[in-house]
Amino acid sequence: MRRSLLLRLFVLSALVAVASIAATAWLAARTTSGAIQQEQGQALADDGNIYRGLLKYAATHPNWHDVGDQLRGTAATTGRRIALTLTDGTPIADSATDGRPLPLRPSIVVDPLSVDSGLGQDTTADRIDPDAVGPYALPEADRANLAAVAQRVLRCVQGRSGLGSIETSPGGHPRIEGADPFVLSSCNGTALSRPAKTEQTALDQLSTLVNACLNRGPESKPLAQVQVLLDFTWVHKGVAAEESEQAVRSCLNAARREQLTPFVAPAASLYLTAPSGEPPAGFTLSPENQVRLFQVAGGILLLTLLVTAFAGLRLIRPLRALTGAAQRMEAGESGAQVKVRGRDEIARLGTAFNAMSASRERLEETRKAMVSDIAHELRTPLSNIRGWLEATQDGISRLDDELVDSLLEEAVHLQHIVDDLQDLALADAGALRLHPEPVDAAALLAQVVAAFRPADLLLTVSAGPLSLTADPVRLRQAVGNLVSNAVRHTPAGGSVEVRGRRDGDDVVIEVADTGAGIAPEDLPHVFDRFWRADKARTRGTGGSGLGLAIVRKLAEAHGGTATAVSVPGQGSTFTLRLPSGASGRE
């Protein structure tokens, strides 16, 4: 069982599942705090946006009468309950309609004249909301006139320095920012620094309130009167004491609040809670949550093991079939096959195994046939030699010159078969050594033809000047085997022609005969070992059946090919195609 693939797959999947669950739990524990902090930050940002929106409303409206629509829209967007009451508890608006009680303390007080920075709101030194402009708001006509002046000044400034931009105050008064003061002055920028009529009236009123405050100072130290400017700085109308600056600033802040009070909504208490009225509850590792966590982890582990077991069984089944088929082949069964299903890697393995088994079966049949053929080829000459020797020993026959010639012929035939088998064995092992050198192919063909000189048929050669690099001995052997095969299968009165020509970078040698030809179904086997058209293997119709196989091996050793074409009843043509620069295997 320790070596079982299914068990190892099962254990590995379990370990992966446990590690995944542990990593997930660790990651969740690490990220939960961050997520909570992020959620709290988002809630704080939402509260700040709510506060700023209501603060802007209060700065631009004299009361809270129409704040309900804005309050409910903001509550729907943020998912918070928003409620407003006056500081004495009088309700103003509430996004909840079920009458749930409000918390004991408000989240913050909305007062445009005393901005609170508790929710991230930026405040000025006087804590007055910039949107609270009150009597300083310019009429549309003044806004249009000043906007036109600002555009002219900006074009002048940018034309001279390339800098500057228009900034407009909440009251509608434009000014040029980012420009050089000298360039701004030369472009009549001072026109924008003078207050409009509406603004001057409000500034005069503010100056009166500030001076009234200063007059209420200590009689022993009278304070000089001031004139408030457009940017809420001031200039003294007389000699000012050093200690008057702080008094002026205090009086200015108080005067601004007094001046703006009629134009802004009164201070209101803002309540921000979850829709249920309670703060949202986060995830805690309570006993119930721990049990739930273990249940989920156990479910994931069980599901992983079940899926792994199912997948493992489907994986192991075809592997077991392959193992059984391989064992049957080891026991002697040839051609064992397995069923192939699907197109995955296991299916491709099964297909490859079936192909290997079929190829092995074919090779085994070929081996058996080859052993039988070799035994048959060797048995005949050996039987002849043994028979004549036994006859001579028994005195039945006399060992004369004719018998010696016959026995020598049989021995030469045996030697020829052995040499052919050795050549084929060397070629199969890649150990067939060639000794290439420049060869005159035309002269070699003429030599081969001259060596045969058949008496009962016409043997001719036609070849122009041909040269190639090859082993002359092996090339003569290949051509000789082709000529011998053609002469043997050409009847008396026929002809055999040996031709040589060049085709591009190749040298082509053809041996054509006028014999009976080869049947189409036999043509693919002519270069097989021990194949002969005469199944009876008579000496009159064929040799050992190895000559053409050797021709093909020699052609391949030279980097070429050996092919055959034939028309039954008209003859056959065998072709050697060799590269002219072939060197073959060294």
Stockholm file with secondary structure:
# STOCKHOLM 1.0

chainA/1-586         MRRSLLLRLFVLSALVAVASIAATAWLAARTTSGAIQQEQGQALADDGNIYRGLLKYAATHPNWHDVGDQLRGTAATTGRRIALTLTDGTPIADSATDGRPLPLRPSIVVDPLSVDSGLGQDTTADRIDPDAVGPYALPEADRANLAAVAQRVLRCVQGRSGLGSIETSPGGHPRIEGADPFVLSSCNGTALSRPAKTEQTALDQLSTLVNACLNRGPESKPLAQVQVLLDFTWVHKGVAAEESEQAVRSCLNAARREQLTPFVAPAASLYLTAPSGEPPAGFTLSPENQVRLFQVAGGILLLTLLVTAFAGLRLIRPLRALTGAAQRMEAGESGAQVKVRGRDEIARLGTAFNAMSASRERLEETRKAMVSDIAHELRTPLSNIRGWLEATQDGISRLDDELVDSLLEEAVHLQHIVDDLQDLALADAGALRLHPEPVDAAALLAQVVAAFRPADLLLTVSAGPLSLTADPVRLRQAVGNLVSNAVRHTPAGGSVEVRGRRDGDDVVIEVADTGAGIAPEDLPHVFDRFWRADKARTRGTGGSGLGLAIVRKLAEAHGGTATAVSVPGQGSTFTLRLPSGASGRE
#=GR chainA/1-586 SS CTTCHHHHHHHHHHHHHHHHHHHHHHHHHHHHHHHHHHHHHHHHHHHHHHHHHHHHHHHHCSSSTTCHHHHHHHHHHHTCEEEEEETTSCEEEESCCSCCCCCSSCSEEECTTSCCCTTSCCCCTTCCCTTCCGGGCCCHHHHHHHHHHHHHHHHHHHHHHSCCEEEECTTSCEEEESCCHHHHHHTTTHHHHSCCHHHHHHHHHHHHHHHHHHHTSCTTSCCCCEEECTTSCEEESSCCCTTHHHHHHHHHHHHHHHHHGGGSCCCEEEEEECTTSSCCCCCCCCHHHHHHHHHHHHHHHHHHHHHHHHHHHHHHHHHHHHHHHHHHHHTTCCSCCCCCCSSSHHHHHHHHHHHHHHHHHHHHHHHHHHHHHHHHHHHHHHHHHHHHHHHHHTTSSCCCHHHHHHHHHHHHHHHHHHHHHHHHHHHHTTCCCCCCEEEEHHHHHHHHHHHHCCSSSEEEEEECSCEEEECHHHHHHHHHHHHHHHHHTSCTTCEEEEEEEEETTEEEEEEEECSSCCCTTTGGGTTSTTCCSCTTCCTTTCCCSCHHHHHHHHHHHTTCEEEEEEETTTEEEEEEEEETTCCCCC
#=GC SS_cons         CTTCHHHHHHHHHHHHHHHHHHHHHHHHHHHHHHHHHHHHHHHHHHHHHHHHHHHHHHHHCSSSTTCHHHHHHHHHHHTCEEEEEETTSCEEEESCCSCCCCCSSCSEEECTTSCCCTTSCCCCTTCCCTTCCGGGCCCHHHHHHHHHHHHHHHHHHHHHHSCCEEEECTTSCEEEESCCHHHHHHTTTHHHHSCCHHHHHHHHHHHHHHHHHHHTSCTTSCCCCEEECTTSCEEESSCCCTTHHHHHHHHHHHHHHHHHGGGSCCCEEEEEECTTSSCCCCCCCCHHHHHHHHHHHHHHHHHHHHHHHHHHHHHHHHHHHHHHHHHHHHTTCCSCCCCCCSSSHHHHHHHHHHHHHHHHHHHHHHHHHHHHHHHHHHHHHHHHHHHHHHHHHTTSSCCCHHHHHHHHHHHHHHHHHHHHHHHHHHHHTTCCCCCCEEEEHHHHHHHHHHHHCCSSSEEEEEECSCEEEECHHHHHHHHHHHHHHHHHTSCTTCEEEEEEEEETTEEEEEEEECSSCCCTTTGGGTTSTTCCSCTTCCTTTCCCSCHHHHHHHHHHHTTCEEEEEEETTTEEEEEEEEETTCCCCC
//
